[in-house]
Amino acid sequence: QVDLPRRCIRIRGLDLVDGTPLLDLKPYLPFDRVPEELLRVPSWISENQRFRARRVEFEAAASRAMEDAAADGLLGFYNSAQELRQAVQEVLALDIRGLHQGRGKATGKRVPYQLRLDALTFTFFTTAEAVVVSHAELSEST
């Protein structure tokens, strides 16, 4: 959100510590994107199991919550439930848990973890086969 009279730009949706200064803002330019077929990944990354993307599954309650939020016009960053679902999959496929939380390992139980993305807070757990998003609910306003 840009407030020209106050010379202020309000930023939402970034993974930063509160108060972190932003030094440079640039617009997204679609032609600046590197085509996927030209991307190269070093073998020490691509061959390491710890860096492999995990499968992400959604239980019915989580899917319904995304559909409802999209239908009610509550999404601020995504145009549809499908776009939001894709973003959640991309984030959780990389196992965002900290090392002390068992990154890269199944927990063996339904230990809940949370991810806040757009207007929703997603609860997920890990299994040996996948990351499972069990439900989503509207986040409290910030």
N, C-alpha and C positions, 0 to 999 in steps of 0.2 A: 504494500500500500504506500503510495507516494503522497506526501503532504508538502507541496511546493512552498506555501507561505512560511512554514516552520523549517523548511530545508531538512526534512526528515523522511527516511524510507523505513517502513516497518516490514521486517522479514519474518515469514512463518515457514515451518516445515523443514528446517535445517537441523542436522544432528550436530549441535554445538553446545558447549557449556554456556550458560546464561552470561551475557556480558562480553562474549568473545568479539573482538572488533573485526569487522569486515573491511578489508583494505581495497578490494577491487570488485566491481560488479560489471558483468558483461551480459549482453543478451544471448539467448540460445539461437544459434544459426544452424538450420538443418544441414546445409551443405558443408559444415565444419565437422560433421560426424565421420569417423573412419568406418568404411564398409567392413562388415564382420569378416568377410573372406580375406581381408588384408591384415587383420589382427594376428599377432604372433604371441604365443605364450611360451616362456622358457620351459624346458623339459623338467627342471627341478620343481616347477609348479604343477604342470599338467600330469606328471607321473606320481605325484604325492597324494595319497588317499585323503589326507587331512584337508586338502583344498578342493576336493570334488564336491560338486553341487549335490544337495540332497533332494529327494523327491518331496514335494509338499502336497498334502491332502487336506481337504476341507470337509468338516462334518456339516450336516444339513443346517444346523443352527447358525453357523458362521456364514454360510452362503446366503441364508435368508436375511441376516442382519445387513450384509453388504447390499443386497437387492433393495431392501427397505430404505436404507440410507440414500441410495442413488435415486429411488423413486420419489422420496420426500425432498429431494434437492438439497441434502445436507452435506454433500461432498464439496470440498473447496478446491481440491487439486486434481481430481479425476472426473471425467465426463460420464463414466458409467461404472457399474459394479464390476464388469469384466476388466476394465482398466485397473481398478483398485485391486482386484484379485491377482492380476499379473504382477503388479508392484509387490504385493505381499509375497507371492511366490519367489520373485527375484531376490528379495531381502532374506527370507527364511531359508532359501535353498543354500545359502552361504553359512548357515549356523551362526547366528549373531550372538550366541551366549558367550560369556566370558570363560576363560580357562578354569576359574574356580567353580563355574557352574557346569562344567563337563563338556565344553565345546568339542564337537566331533564325536561324542559318545552318546549312546542311548542311555537313558536314565534307569530303565528297568521298571519304573513306576510312572504313573501319570503326574509327574511333577510339573506344575503349571509355571509357564514363563509368559511374559507379556511384551507386546510390541504395540506402540501407538503410531498410527499412520492415518493421516488426514483426520476425519472426524471420529474415527473408531479406535478402540483399544482391543487388540486381538489377544486371545489366550491360546497358547499352543503348548504342546509337549512333544517329546522325541521318542521314537522307537528305533529299533535296529534298522528298520526299512525306510522310515520317512519321518518328516516333521508333520505333525497333525495339528491343524488349527481347529480347536474344539468350539469356540464361540467368539463373538465380537459384540461389543456394545458401544454406545455413544460415549465418547470421552467427555470429561468435564471441560468446560470452556477455560481457556487460558487468558 
